[in-house]
Amino acid sequence: MLTKKVEEFCNRQIEREGYSSNLYLAMASWAETKGMAGIAAWLYAQADEEKEHMLKFIKWVNERGGTAIIPEFKKPPVKYKGVPELFAEVLKHEQFISASINEVLEVAIAEKDHATTNWIQWFVDEQVEEESSAQQIIDKLNLAGANAIYLLDRDIMKLRGDD
């Protein structure tokens, strides 16, 4: 059984994961309309992954005797200055989500909710991967310079490690 405080933080995370999905959808749409199909595909895949994370939280809250709240999501930005700025925003957002996941973990520990403490560890590990993936893209952009957008767009899906 979830305590009210753990339930509250998990519901807050549902909103943040849902917003993350919408943020990456907006970024993907922007990239796609700029002719960057590879970058768009990477962002669409990220959006799907964030939606899965939201669903995991919804199911966890409900299975543990709480009530998952499906919130209204704030509209994400729809325009971006360029690809380097977009990926800087991706990294910044993933760092925010990492901090938020850590807060859920801290509350679960404080509330002596061992099940949630154990369950949330998957998200802690996932966030290490998410931040690393965004940083790798930024590092490659920095190495190659402005002319790298075409090559990044072509090769970006290989960076997810899905193949």
N, C-alpha and C positions, 0 to 999 in steps of 0.2 A: 504494500500500500504506500502510495506517495504521500509525503507530508504536503501541506498547502504551499509551503515555500518552494519545495522542489517542483511541484506542479506549476507554480507561477513562473519559475525560471525556465522550465521546459516549454511552457506556452509562449514565453517571450522568444525562445529559440525557434519555435514553429514560425513565428512572424519573420524572424531574421533569415531563416532558410528559404522561405517563400519569396521574400524580397530579393534574396541572392539569385534565385532562379529568374525572376523578372528582370533584374539588372543585367544578367548575362544574355537574356533574350533580346533586350533593348540594344546591347552592345553588338550582338550577332546580327541583328537587323541593320544596324548602322554599317557594319563591315560589309555585309552582303550588298547593300545599295551602293557601296563604293567599289564594287568589283573584286572584293577580297573573299572569295568563296572558301578558301582554306581556313582563314582566320574565323570566318562566320561559322564554319563547321565545328571548329574547336570550341567556340563560345556556345553554340547550340548544345554540344555534348556536356559542357559545364552546367548549362541551365538544367538539363535533364538530371544530372547528378545532384544538383541542389534540391530539385523537386523530390528526388528519392530520399534525401536527408530529411526534408520536411515531413515526408510520409513516415519515416522511421520514428521521428519524435511524436507524431500524432498517434501512431499505433502503441508506442511505449506508454504514453500518458494514459490512454484508454485501457490498455491491458493491466496497468498497475492501479486501477481503481480511480483514476482521475478523470477529468473531462477535458479533452483537447479542444481548444478554441481556434476556429479558423478565422483569422483576422482579415480586415481589409488591408491591402498592401499599398504603400506609398508608390507613386509613379516614379520610376527611375529616369535618369537623364536619357535623352534620345540623341544628343549630338555630342561628338567628341572631336577634339582638336586634331588628333592624329593617332596612329597606332602606338607609338611609345607612351603617350599620355594615357591611352586606354589601358594598356597593360600595367602602367604605374597604378592606375585606379583599381585594377584587378588585384594586385598585390596588397594595396592598402585595405581593400575590402576583406580579403582573406585574413589579413592580420587582425582586423576587427572581429571577424567570426571566430578566429582562434581564441581571442581574449574572452569572447562571449561563452564559448564552449568551456573554457577554463573556469569561468564564473559558475556555470552549472555544476561542474565537478566540485568546486569549493563548497557550494551549498549542499550538495549531496553528502560530502564528507562531514560537514558541520552538523547535518541532520542525521548522521549515522545511517544513511540509506546506502547500504553496501551493494545492493542490486544495481541501483543507478550508478554508483561509483564505478562498478565493474563495467556496466553497459556503455557508459559515456567514454570509456577509454578508446573505443573504436574511433570515435569522432576526434579525439585528441591526436591519434595516429594519422587519421585522414587529413587533418589540417596541416600537419607537417608536410605531407605530400602536396597539398594544394598550394601552400606557400612556396615550396621548392619548385613546383612546376611553373608558377608565375615568375619566379626569380630567374629560372633558366631562360625563359623567353626574353625577359628584359636584358639578361646578360648577352644573349645572342644578338639582340637588336643593337646593344652598345658596341659589341665587337665588330659588327658588319657595317654600322652606320645607316644613313638614310636610304641608301640603295638596297638595303636588305629586305624591304617590305615584300617585294615580289618573291624572293627566295623563302622568306618566312611563311608567306601565304601558301606557297607550294608544299612546304615541308612540315608545317605545324602539327599535323595530326600524329606524326611520328614521335613528337615530344611527349605525348600522353602516355606512351608505353603500352598502348592497346594492341599493337600488332605483334 
